[in-house]
Amino acid sequence: MSIDNIQLPAFVIQDLFQKTLVDITGNEKKTKISATNELSFFGGNKQHIILLVNNPDIAFVSEQQLTFLSGILSACNLRLEDVGLLNIAAYPAISYKTISDAFTPRIVMLFGISTDTIQLPFLMPDFQRQSYNNQVYLAIPSLYALENDKDLKRKLWTVLQQIFSL
């Protein structure tokens, strides 16, 4: 038997590789909102910043969008651990009250989502921040639209500088 043909049992391999470089499942958390409902989100929400997307075909965002979003967060001196990414496509009747109760956000960014979708009592145009209920709301075009438009990126950067004092 040569060293090239050694086959280790699964429990040995598991013991050898307990820590990974990339933890795919570790960033997804569940927040209880009531006795029967839970919201699954991506990230750590350490800074109480919630990013809302509406992607019915995928769990959260595509890999390309995640890379783009990470760049935006990095420019704001934030990481994925600092925010909570919630795909509201899985929760068609979700409201801002549910989000507030579940996450206690100080900032809520709506990527391609209108304020009436989460039952906010006001409408607002893209790139306008609005304070409500001791929280800052910001409507932004979808990540897909932002990725491909320099003007939209510029407008987003201007408002992010104001919100995060950059």
C-alpha positions in Angstrom: 0.0 0.0 0.0 1.5 3.3 -1.1 0.9 6.7 0.6 -1.0 7.9 -2.5 -3.8 5.3 -2.0 -4.6 5.9 1.7 -8.3 6.3 2.3 -9.3 7.9 5.6 -12.7 7.3 7.2 -15.1 10.2 7.2 -14.8 10.9 11.0 -11.0 11.3 10.7 -11.4 13.8 7.8 -14.0 15.7 9.8 -11.6 15.9 12.8 -8.7 17.1 10.5 -10.8 19.8 8.9 -12.8 21.3 11.7 -12.2 24.9 10.7 -12.6 26.1 7.2 -11.4 29.1 5.3 -14.9 29.9 4.1 -17.9 29.2 6.2 -20.9 29.1 3.9 -23.5 28.2 6.4 -22.1 30.2 9.4 -23.3 33.6 8.2 -26.9 32.5 7.7 -28.8 33.1 10.9 -32.4 32.8 12.0 -34.1 35.5 14.0 -37.3 34.7 15.8 -40.1 37.0 15.2 -42.9 35.1 16.9 -43.5 31.7 18.3 -44.2 30.3 14.8 -42.3 32.4 12.3 -38.5 32.9 11.7 -36.6 35.1 9.3 -33.5 33.7 7.6 -30.9 36.3 6.8 -27.3 36.4 5.6 -24.6 38.3 7.6 -24.1 39.1 11.3 -26.2 42.3 11.8 -23.6 43.5 14.3 -24.2 47.2 13.3 -28.0 46.8 13.0 -28.1 47.6 9.3 -30.6 45.6 7.3 -30.3 45.3 3.5 -33.6 44.2 1.9 -33.6 42.5 -1.6 -36.3 40.7 -3.5 -34.8 37.8 -5.5 -37.4 35.0 -5.9 -35.0 32.7 -7.8 -32.1 32.6 -5.3 -31.7 32.4 -1.5 -30.2 35.9 -1.1 -28.1 37.3 -3.9 -26.0 36.0 -6.8 -22.3 35.6 -6.3 -21.7 38.5 -8.6 -24.1 40.7 -6.6 -22.5 39.6 -3.3 -19.1 40.7 -4.6 -20.5 44.0 -5.7 -22.4 44.4 -2.4 -19.2 43.6 -0.5 -17.4 46.4 -2.4 -20.1 48.9 -1.4 -19.9 47.8 2.2 -16.1 48.0 2.2 -16.3 51.5 0.9 -18.5 52.3 3.9 -16.0 50.6 6.3 -18.4 47.8 6.8 -18.3 44.0 6.3 -20.9 41.3 5.8 -20.8 40.6 9.5 -22.0 44.2 10.2 -25.2 43.9 8.2 -28.1 41.6 7.8 -29.2 40.7 4.2 -32.8 39.7 4.0 -34.5 38.4 0.9 -38.1 39.4 1.3 -39.2 37.2 -1.7 -39.6 34.3 0.9 -41.8 36.5 3.0 -44.5 38.1 0.8 -46.5 39.6 3.7 -43.5 41.0 5.6 -43.9 44.5 7.1 -41.5 47.1 8.5 -42.8 46.3 11.9 -41.8 42.7 11.6 -38.4 43.7 10.4 -38.0 46.2 13.3 -39.1 43.7 15.9 -36.8 41.0 14.5 -33.6 43.0 13.9 -33.9 46.3 15.7 -32.3 48.1 12.8 -31.0 51.6 12.8 -30.6 51.7 9.0 -32.8 49.8 6.5 -31.8 49.8 2.8 -34.3 48.7 0.3 -32.6 47.5 -2.9 -35.3 47.6 -5.7 -38.1 47.5 -3.2 -40.8 50.1 -2.8 -41.8 51.3 0.7 -45.3 50.0 0.3 -44.0 46.5 -0.2 -43.0 46.4 3.5 -46.1 48.5 4.5 -44.3 51.7 5.3 -46.8 54.6 5.6 -44.9 56.8 3.1 -43.4 56.7 -0.3 -40.0 57.9 -1.2 -37.9 58.2 -4.3 -34.6 56.4 -4.8 -31.6 57.8 -3.0 -33.6 59.8 -0.5 -33.1 58.9 3.1 -36.1 59.1 5.4 -36.1 58.9 9.2 -39.0 57.0 10.6 -39.6 55.2 13.9 -36.0 56.1 15.1 -34.6 54.4 11.9 -33.2 55.6 8.7 -34.7 54.2 5.5 -33.1 54.4 2.1 -34.7 53.3 -1.2 -32.1 52.2 -3.7 -32.4 50.7 -7.2 -31.8 46.9 -7.4 -28.2 45.6 -7.1 -28.5 44.5 -10.8 -29.4 48.0 -11.9 -26.6 49.6 -9.8 -23.9 47.2 -11.1 -24.4 48.4 -14.6 -24.9 52.2 -14.2 -22.2 54.6 -13.2 -24.7 57.5 -12.5 -26.6 55.3 -10.1 -23.4 54.3 -8.3 -22.5 57.9 -8.0 -25.8 58.8 -6.5 -25.6 55.9 -4.1 -22.1 56.9 -3.0 -23.3 60.5 -2.3 -26.1 59.3 0.0 -23.9 56.7 1.7 -21.4 59.3 2.5 -24.1 61.3 4.3 -25.5 58.3 6.2 -22.2 56.9 7.3 -20.3 60.2 7.7 -17.6 59.2 5.2 
